[in-house]
Amino acid sequence: MTTAPAQKSTLSYLTWAFAATVIGLALGGFLGWQSTGTIEGTATIFFICCVLAVLEISLSFDNAIVNANKLKSMTPVWQRRFLTWGILIAVFGMRIVFPLLIVVVAANLGPWQAMVLAATEPAEYSRIMHEAHLPIAAFGGTFLMMVGLTYFFDQEKDVHWVHWIEEQASRYSSIRGIEVAFVLVVMLGFSQLLEGADQQAFLTSAIYGLLTFLLVEVVGGFLDHRQQMLDAAAKGGFGAFLYLEVLDASFSFDGVIGAFALTQNLFIIAIGLGIGAMYVRSMTIMLVERGTLAQYRYLEHGAFYAILILSVIMYVQTLTHIPEVITGLGGAGLIGISLWSSIRWNRRNPDSMPAGAVPQNL
């Protein structure tokens, strides 16, 4: 008689995240001592790295759930590639290369000049980043809004958390392009609140965000279809990988820009957000391997509602500043409520729970 393999402990999933924390904080301490030469300055930079890591985790927990939702339909090969190559793209691409590219484009500088500017004139670097916030928020908000609406406008979706909203969305999902029409209406409505060059920049960036989502969907579907024709057992390959990478980038916009409110040093931001990104990846792996999304039926709903709220917040941030703590707590609160609702449903319907799941006590 064979026995099922023992389930990995939560700590075992966090091994690499803990290692990244130790290395990252050590680098932060070294950078603090090199730049300030005082214990107080070193402690301050050390603390900022910790705060940035927590900020990234709070802003990206819904990202982990969405990633897990997509990863469960991918082949093991592409799962591993996303969790290895993907972390390199997430940490180095979005936390280092992306902020540099913004300055390269906005200030018409070369990549090396942008790097020198970040190291020698952090205040000027931060100013350029903040000036680029409006088009970034418009692009990322539009992309995330499409992600959230596509989840709810789905004819095959038969599990509803907020019934009076989700049933209507599922019912009208047969109308071709309804998500695109909805986003265009919201986009045009917000643009009327802006004036002049800001209005033009918002509309242009938002349209690019919409086109990027549609392009990723088309390219991803085409690539996955080609892969399925070559191997009938294959699914969720490069197309899904591409979708997740663009989605990761959209989630990162808010955290990268918000980090400049705590420090103007690009390298400190990269360390702090990089540590947080490792925890998000660890949580993603745990959600996939433990089948948590199947066990808690409303957890995905909470994550996608959080995505929709984040997209609206990014739009509103083109008009006024919203503290990152509100963004993070809002998403975490929705996910917490959806988890609580899932536990209640499991207790009331023990016969409908997935195999191996145990009813939870509140």
C-alpha positions in Angstrom: 0.0 0.0 0.0 1.5 3.3 -1.1 1.1 6.5 1.0 0.7 10.0 -0.2 3.8 12.1 -0.1 3.9 14.4 3.0 2.9 17.9 2.4 5.7 20.5 2.5 5.7 22.8 5.4 5.0 26.5 4.8 8.6 27.4 5.9 10.0 25.1 3.2 8.3 27.2 0.6 9.9 30.3 2.0 13.5 29.0 2.0 14.6 31.0 -1.1 12.7 34.1 0.1 14.5 33.9 3.5 17.8 33.6 1.7 17.0 36.6 -0.5 16.0 38.5 2.7 19.4 37.9 4.3 21.4 38.7 1.2 19.2 41.8 0.4 19.3 43.2 3.9 23.1 42.6 4.0 23.5 44.5 0.8 21.2 47.2 2.1 23.3 47.5 5.3 26.5 47.7 3.2 25.0 50.3 0.9 23.9 52.3 3.9 27.3 52.3 5.5 29.0 53.1 2.2 26.7 56.1 1.5 26.3 57.5 5.0 29.3 56.2 7.0 27.1 56.2 10.2 25.3 53.6 12.2 22.2 55.7 12.2 22.2 56.2 8.4 22.8 52.5 7.9 19.9 51.6 10.2 17.6 54.0 8.3 18.4 52.4 4.9 18.1 48.9 6.5 14.6 49.9 7.8 13.6 51.3 4.4 14.5 48.0 2.7 12.3 46.2 5.2 9.4 48.6 4.6 9.7 48.3 0.8 9.7 44.5 1.1 6.4 44.6 3.1 5.0 47.2 0.7 5.7 44.9 -2.3 4.2 41.9 -0.5 1.0 43.8 0.4 0.6 45.2 -3.1 1.3 42.0 -4.9 -0.5 39.2 -2.9 -3.4 39.4 -5.3 -0.7 39.0 -8.0 0.4 35.7 -6.5 -3.2 34.4 -6.5 -3.7 35.4 -10.2 -0.4 33.8 -11.1 -1.3 30.6 -9.3 -4.7 30.6 -11.2 -2.8 30.7 -14.5 0.0 28.4 -13.5 -2.3 25.5 -12.6 -3.2 25.2 -16.3 0.5 25.3 -17.5 2.7 22.4 -18.2 5.3 21.6 -15.4 8.1 22.8 -17.8 6.6 26.2 -18.3 5.7 26.4 -14.6 9.4 26.0 -13.7 10.4 28.5 -16.4 8.1 31.1 -15.0 9.2 30.5 -11.5 12.9 30.8 -12.5 13.2 33.0 -15.5 10.2 35.0 -14.4 11.8 35.9 -11.0 14.8 37.3 -12.9 12.6 39.4 -15.1 10.5 40.5 -12.2 13.4 41.5 -10.0 16.0 42.8 -12.4 13.7 43.8 -15.3 10.9 45.6 -13.4 12.8 46.8 -10.3 16.0 48.0 -12.1 15.7 48.1 -15.9 12.2 49.5 -16.0 12.9 52.6 -13.8 16.0 53.2 -15.9 14.1 53.0 -19.2 11.6 55.5 -17.9 14.4 58.0 -17.3 16.1 57.1 -20.6 12.9 57.9 -22.6 11.7 60.9 -20.4 15.0 62.7 -20.2 16.4 61.5 -23.5 19.5 60.0 -21.9 21.6 56.9 -22.6 21.2 53.9 -20.3 24.6 54.5 -18.7 23.8 58.1 -18.2 20.6 57.2 -16.5 22.4 54.8 -14.2 24.9 57.5 -13.3 22.1 59.9 -12.7 20.4 57.4 -10.4 23.7 57.0 -8.4 24.8 60.6 -8.3 21.7 62.7 -8.5 18.9 60.7 -6.9 16.6 63.8 -6.4 16.6 64.6 -10.1 16.1 60.9 -11.0 13.1 60.8 -8.6 11.6 64.0 -10.2 11.8 62.4 -13.7 10.2 59.2 -12.4 7.3 61.1 -10.8 6.7 63.2 -13.9 6.3 60.0 -15.8 3.7 58.7 -13.3 0.6 59.7 -15.2 1.2 57.7 -18.4 2.4 54.7 -16.4 -0.7 54.8 -14.2 -3.0 55.1 -17.3 -1.2 52.2 -19.1 -1.1 49.9 -16.0 -4.6 50.8 -14.8 -6.1 50.0 -18.2 -4.3 46.6 -18.5 -5.3 45.5 -15.0 -8.9 46.6 -15.6 -9.1 44.4 -18.6 -7.6 41.5 -16.6 -10.2 41.9 -13.9 -13.2 42.3 -16.2 -12.2 39.3 -18.4 -12.4 37.1 -15.3 -15.9 38.2 -14.5 -17.3 38.5 -18.0 -17.1 34.8 -18.6 -20.0 32.6 -19.7 -18.4 29.5 -18.3 -18.0 31.0 -14.8 -20.5 29.3 -12.5 -19.1 30.1 -9.0 -20.2 33.5 -7.8 -19.1 35.3 -4.7 -21.0 38.6 -5.0 -24.0 37.1 -6.8 -25.9 40.2 -7.9 -22.8 41.5 -9.7 -21.2 38.4 -11.0 -24.4 36.8 -12.3 -25.1 39.9 -14.4 -21.5 40.0 -15.7 -21.7 36.3 -16.7 -25.0 36.8 -18.3 -23.9 39.7 -20.5 -20.5 38.2 -21.3 -22.0 36.8 -24.6 -22.0 40.3 -25.9 -18.9 40.5 -28.1 -16.3 43.0 -26.8 -18.3 44.2 -23.8 -15.2 44.4 -21.6 -13.4 46.6 -24.2 -16.5 48.8 -24.4 -16.7 49.2 -20.6 -13.0 50.1 -20.3 -13.2 52.6 -23.2 -16.1 54.3 -21.4 -14.2 54.5 -18.1 -11.1 55.7 -20.0 -13.0 58.5 -21.7 -14.7 59.5 -18.5 -11.5 59.9 -16.6 -9.8 61.7 -19.4 -12.5 64.4 -19.2 -11.2 65.2 -15.7 -7.8 66.1 -17.1 -6.8 69.0 -19.3 -4.4 69.8 -22.1 -1.3 67.7 -22.4 -2.2 65.5 -19.4 -5.5 64.5 -21.1 -3.7 63.6 -24.3 -1.0 61.6 -22.4 -3.6 59.7 -20.4 -5.6 58.7 -23.4 -2.6 57.7 -25.5 -1.1 55.6 -22.6 -4.5 54.0 -21.8 -5.1 53.0 -25.4 -1.6 51.4 -25.5 -2.5 49.5 -22.3 -5.7 48.2 -23.9 -3.9 47.3 -27.1 -1.1 45.6 -25.1 -3.7 43.4 -23.3 -5.4 42.5 -26.6 -2.1 41.8 -28.3 -0.9 39.6 -25.5 -4.2 37.7 -25.6 -3.9 37.2 -29.4 -0.2 36.3 -29.4 -0.6 34.0 -26.4 -3.6 32.2 -27.9 -1.8 31.8 -31.2 1.4 30.4 -29.6 -0.5 28.0 -27.3 -2.5 26.8 -30.3 0.7 26.1 -32.2 2.1 24.3 -29.2 -1.0 22.2 -28.8 -0.9 21.1 -32.5 2.7 20.0 -32.0 2.0 18.2 -28.8 -1.6 17.4 -27.9 -0.7 17.1 -24.3 0.9 20.5 -24.1 -1.0 23.5 -22.8 -0.3 26.8 -21.2 3.1 27.2 -22.7 4.9 30.4 -24.0 1.6 32.3 -24.5 0.7 31.9 -20.8 4.2 32.7 -19.8 4.1 35.9 -21.9 0.7 36.9 -20.4 2.0 36.4 -16.8 5.1 38.5 -17.4 3.1 41.4 -18.8 0.7 41.0 -15.9 3.6 41.0 -13.4 4.8 44.2 -15.0 1.4 45.9 -14.6 1.3 45.0 -10.9 4.8 46.4 -10.5 4.1 49.8 -11.8 2.4 51.0 -8.7 5.0 49.6 -6.3 8.0 51.0 -8.2 6.6 54.5 -8.4 5.3 54.4 -4.8 8.7 53.3 -3.6 10.1 56.7 -4.5 8.0 58.2 -1.7 10.3 56.4 0.8 13.7 56.8 -0.9 15.1 58.3 -4.1 17.9 55.7 -4.3 17.2 53.2 -7.2 19.4 50.5 -5.7 17.7 50.6 -2.3 14.3 50.3 -4.1 15.6 47.4 -6.1 16.8 45.6 -3.0 13.6 46.2 -1.0 11.1 45.4 -3.8 13.3 42.4 -4.9 13.0 40.9 -1.5 9.2 41.3 -1.6 9.1 39.8 -5.1 10.8 36.6 -3.8 8.0 36.2 -1.2 5.4 36.7 -3.8 7.0 33.9 -5.9 7.1 31.6 -2.9 3.5 32.2 -2.2 2.6 31.5 -5.8 4.4 28.1 -5.6 2.6 27.2 -2.4 -0.8 28.1 -3.8 -0.2 25.9 -6.9 1.3 22.9 -5.1 -1.2 22.9 -2.2 -4.2 23.4 -4.5 -5.3 26.3 -2.2 -7.4 28.0 -4.9 -9.5 24.8 -5.3 -9.9 24.6 -1.5 -11.0 28.2 -1.0 -13.6 28.8 -3.7 -13.8 32.6 -3.4 -10.1 33.4 -3.0 -9.7 34.1 -6.7 -12.8 36.3 -6.7 -11.2 38.4 -4.0 -8.0 38.7 -5.9 -9.7 39.9 -9.1 -11.9 42.4 -7.2 -8.6 43.7 -5.7 -7.2 44.0 -9.3 -10.2 46.0 -10.4 -9.9 48.3 -7.4 -6.2 48.7 -8.0 -6.9 49.7 -11.6 -9.3 52.3 -10.5 -6.8 53.6 -7.9 -4.2 53.9 -10.6 -6.6 56.0 -12.7 -7.4 58.2 -9.7 -3.7 58.7 -9.0 -3.5 60.6 -12.2 -5.7 63.2 -10.4 -4.5 63.0 -6.8 -2.0 61.1 -4.7 -3.3 58.0 -2.9 -1.0 56.6 -0.1 0.4 53.2 -0.9 -0.8 51.9 2.4 -4.4 52.4 1.3 -3.7 50.5 -1.9 -2.1 47.6 -0.1 -4.6 47.3 2.8 -7.5 47.5 0.4 -6.4 44.6 -1.7 -5.4 42.6 1.4 -8.7 43.3 3.0 -10.7 42.0 0.0 -8.6 38.8 -0.1 -9.1 38.3 3.6 -12.9 38.7 3.3 -13.0 36.3 0.4 -10.9 33.8 2.4 -13.3 34.1 5.3 -16.3 33.6 3.0 -14.6 30.5 1.5 -14.1 29.0 5.0 -17.7 29.6 5.9 -18.8 28.0 2.7 -16.6 24.9 3.3 -18.1 24.5 6.8 -21.6 24.7 5.5 -20.9 22.4 2.5 -18.4 19.7 3.7 -19.5 17.2 1.1 -18.7 19.6 -1.7 -15.1 20.3 -0.6 -12.2 19.1 -2.7 -10.6 15.8 -1.6 -8.2 16.2 1.2 -9.6 19.5 2.4 -10.5 19.9 6.0 -13.4 22.1 7.2 -12.0 25.2 8.9 -13.2 26.7 12.2 -13.7 30.4 12.5 
